[in-house]
Amino acid sequence: MFPNQNSQPKPVSQFVNIDPNAGANPTSTQETNPYPNQPVSTSVLPDKRQGKLKGILIGLLAVIAIIFIILFVWKYLEWANLNSKYENTVATTVAKRELEIKDKYATELEEVEKNPPLEFAGPEDYGDLHFEYPRTWSFYIVNDASDSQSDYEAYMHPRSIGPITDATIFALKINIKKQNYEDAIVPYNNSVQSGVLTHNVIPINTNKNYADVYEGTLENGKEIKVALFKIRDKTVILRTDATRLFVNDFNKVLSSVTFKE
């Protein structure tokens, strides 16, 4: 008795659940992933630490950037301030230098304009006094002593002559007085003794005669230099009221003095 040759055997899979990953042990069991399309997270704590670390780094970078900006702005303002001071210093120096150059050229031009000098000639009856003075000086005679009885009086000053008063400053005052020389120098010697003036003696008239020279500051603030010398029976007084301005010209006047004894 044989089974029916026409009957078909049933597949084995209908009876046995075979796991293809089980290998040689069809009976072994394995835990399956309920979400096969998603990776399995091994730990949540490392991800949180990485997020905190990134936040700290970003914060540090932001602080560093802010500090850098602050330092940059501070240094820029400091540079701008120094640069402004430098430019102001340069501008002041340039302006000062330009002014010095202008003053220098003005002084040089003024000295050039003074030459050739003019010659002063006093009355013949009063010793025929002569000397040279800058051609840029104006000359004004108050009294020419034409009557041969009064004192000679004249004034010189650059450009123009101001009012004839005790307060007016002149480059040169010229007096030829009919006064004894010993009497004329008394008030000046008294000022020397009181410490107001200093005294010196210089040669004049091509070293043939001598002049007493007094210099100092008066109570009214005038810085004077006065030269007194004798011509015959008269006394000559040459004076400048501003030594800081006219002392060089005054000294040139004295060095060019000539007269007849």
Residue, then its C-alpha position, 0 to 999 in steps of 0.5 A: m500500500f503506497p501513498n497516492q503518487n498524485s498527491q502534493p506534499k505540503p511546504v515545510s514553511q507551513f509547519v516550521n518558522i525558519d529565521p534566515n539569520a539564525g544560522a545553524n540553530p533554527t531554534s535560537t531567538q533574537e530581540t528585534n528593533p521595533y523601529p527598523n528604519q531608525p538608528v538606536s541611540t546608545s546614550v542621550l547624556p553625551d549629546k546634552r554635554q556636547g550642546k552645552l560645550k558648543g554654547i559655552l564656546i559660542g559665548l566665549l567667542a562672543v565675549i572675545a569679539i566684544i572685547f576686541i571691538i572695544l579695544f579697537v574703538w579705544k585704540y582708534l580714539e586714542w590714535a585719533n586724539l594723538n593724531s589731532k594733537y600732532e596735526n595741531t602741533v605741526a600746524t602751530t609749528v609751521a605757523k610760528r616758523e612762517l611768522e619767524i621767517k616773515d619777521k626775519y625778512a621784515t627786519e632784514l628789509e627794514e635794515v636795508e631800507k635804513n641805508p644809505p643813512l642820512e646826515f644830521a647837521g646842527p647849527e654851526d654856532y653850536g659846534d657844527l654837530h654831525f652824525e648819521y641816522p637811518r633814512t627811514w627816520s622822520f626828523y622834526i625840529v622844535n627849536d633850531a636855535s637860530d637866535s643863538q640864545s635858546d637851546y636846540e631841540a629836535y626829534m627823530h623817529p621811524r616813519s612819523i613823529g608823534p606828539i611832543t610830550d613827556a609820555t611819547i617814546f622817540a627813537l632819538k631826542i637831540n638837545i644842545k643846551k647852553q648849560n655848563y656840562e658839570d651841571a648837566i650831568v648832576p641828575y644823571n649821576n644822582s640816578v646812578q647813585s640811587g641804582v636807577l641808571t648805570h654809567n659808562v664812558i665811550p670815545i666819540n668824535t673819532n676818538k678825540n673826545y669822550a661821552d658819558v653814557y647812562e642807561g636804565t629804566l625810569e619810573n615811567g617804564k621807559e628804557i633809556k640810553v643817554a649820551l652827554f658830551k661837551i662842545r665848547d661851552k654847551t652840552v649835547i644830550l642824545r637820548t633814546d626812549a626804547t633801548r630794546l627797539f633802537v639801541n643798535d641805531f643809537n649806538k651807530v649814531l654815537s659812533s658817527v658823531t663829529f663836531k668842531e671844538 
